[in-house]
Amino acid sequence: MEFIVEKIGMSRTIGTKSEAVTLLRVLNMKVCEVYDNGKALVAYSKGKAMNKAIAGIQKKYSLSKEFNRFATLKVANTEQGDLNTEILESAKSVKSIFNSKGRGFSGAMKRWNFQGGPAAHGSRFHRRLGSIGNREWPGRVQPGKKMAGHYGDERVNTRNTVLSFDKESNILVLKGSVAGYNGAYGRIQITQ
């Protein structure tokens, strides 16, 4: 089963052994259409995006204006209506899928943990990349060469243990951390 969640942030458990936890809010979702393969079209709320295509889908499935995003998820529901979240109460572990924090254009030292050159005066080689190509053969830069460039904002999957789920507030507590900034949207898949 899959759910779309919003990352609230990180905290710690109170007890003899304090553990780092991540708090996720399971979004309120409506099942619009159930397909044969166990998947379904679900609608959820994110921002204030609105256009004629969204309005047409809202009218087709008689949804309110707040449900302006749509996704195909693996669900336990067999008919239309609110998404069933009871399975999260008995879940033991989940796979969380988020985008990591974007760090913009970064140098090779930050992006790939390169060592860099001597820091002494006169070296003129402190944080630069160094040689990138070959000489006579093949006489070009190889594909996949680690260089400066866009760092972060890529899909990161993590497996986390479920500590608790509060059905009233839809708050899921996972052991450890997940990628992304506070307020980021992502998916969780129940693995056990």
N, C-alpha and C positions, 0 to 999 in steps of 0.2 A: 504494500500500500504506500502511496505517496501523498505528501502534503506540502503546501506552500507556506513558508514561515517567514517571520520578520525577526531579525536578531535584535534583542533588547540590549544586551551587554553581558559582561562577566561579573561574577560575584564569588563568594566562598561559602562553603557549608560551615555551620557552627556545630562543633562537637570535639571529641577528643582527638580525632584525626580530621583536620580541616582540609578540604579539597577544593580546587578551582573548578567552577562550574560556569556554563554558558546558559543564559536564559533566552528562550525562543518563544515567540507568540505565534500560535497556529492561527492562520487567517480564517475568518468566517467565509465559507465558500458554498456556492449552490451548484448542484449537479444539474446541468442543462440536458444532456443527452448521454445515454449509456450505450456503448458499443459492444459488439459480440466478444471481443478479445479481453474483456475484463477492464478495459479502459473507458474513460468518460470525459466529456467536455465539461469543464467546470468554470464558473465565473467567480471572480474575486475583486476586491476593491483596492486600487492603488492610484493615488493622486487624483487629478481632476481631468484627465484626458477624455476628450469627447469629439466624435466626428460622425458622419452619416453611417459608416460601416458598423461602428459600435452601437449606434442607435437602432440600426436594423436588427442586429442580433438580440438586443434587449427587448425589442418588440416581438421578435419571433418566439422567445422563451419567456415572455412576460416578466422581465426582471426590472427591479427599481434602478434609478439612475446611478446609485453608488457602485454597482457591479459593472466596472468598465474595462476589466482585463479578463482574458480567457486563456485557458491552458488545457492540454490533454494529459490526464493523470491516471495512474492505476488506482482504482478505488474499490471499496468493499460494497458500495451501494449497488442495488439492482434496479432502482427506480429514481426518478427525478426528486429533487428536494434538497434539504440541507445535507452537507457532507457528514458522514458518520465518523466521529472521532473516538468512539469507545475502544477501538483497538489499541490506541496509544496508552491506555491505562495498563495493559498487560504486556506492552512492548519492553524488550530487554536491551536491545541495541539498535541504532539507526545509522544510516549512511547519510551524511549531510553534504550538500552540493551548493557551494557559494562561490562567488567571484572574489578573488583576493583584492586587497587595497591597491588602487592604482598609484604608482609613484612617478609617473611621467617619464621624461627622457633622462636616463641615468647613465653614469659612466660605467666602465667595465669593472672597476673595483667594487662598487656598490652592487651592481647587477649580478656579477659572477664570482664575487669574493676573491678577486685577483690580489696578489701580494703588493704590487707596486714597486717602485724603485727606492734607492737610498734617499733619506730625508736630509742629508748633509748639504751644506752650501756648495754650489757649483756643479751639482750632479745634473741638473736640468732634466731629470727624469723621475718625477715624483708619483703622479697618479695617471700617467699615460698608458696606452695599451701596449705599445711596442710593435714588433714585427708581426705582420698579418698574412703575408703571402709566401710563395715559394720562388726560387730563383729561376733555374733553367726549365725544370719540368715540375709540375704542369704549368708554371708561369702565371698563376692566377690565384685568387683567394678562394679557398675551398668553401662549399656550401655548409652552413651551420656553424661557421666560425663565431666564437663568442666575442662580441664587440659591444660597444655602447649602443643603447637604443631604448625602446619603450619597455618599462619594467613594471610588473604587476598587472592587475585587472585581467587575470586569467582564471579559468575554472579550477577549483581545488576541491577534492573529495576527501572527507575524513570520516572515520568510523568512531562513534561515540557510544558510551553506555548511558542508558536512560536511568536517571535517578528518581524522577517523579513527574507526574502530569496532573495539573489542576484543571478539572473539566469546566469549572465555573468561569475562570478567567482565561482559559485556553493557554496556560503557560506551561511549557515543556522545559525541564531542567536536565541538561546533558553534562556528563563528566568531561572535563577538559575544554579545549577551545575549538572554535570553528573559524574559518577564514572570513574576511569581510569587515566592514565598518559597522558601528552601531546604527541600526536602522536599515541595514541591507536586507534585501529579499533573496530567498533561496528556497531549495527543496530539501525535504528529508524523505528517505526511503526506509521502511521498516525491514530490517534484516533478520531479526529474531523476535 
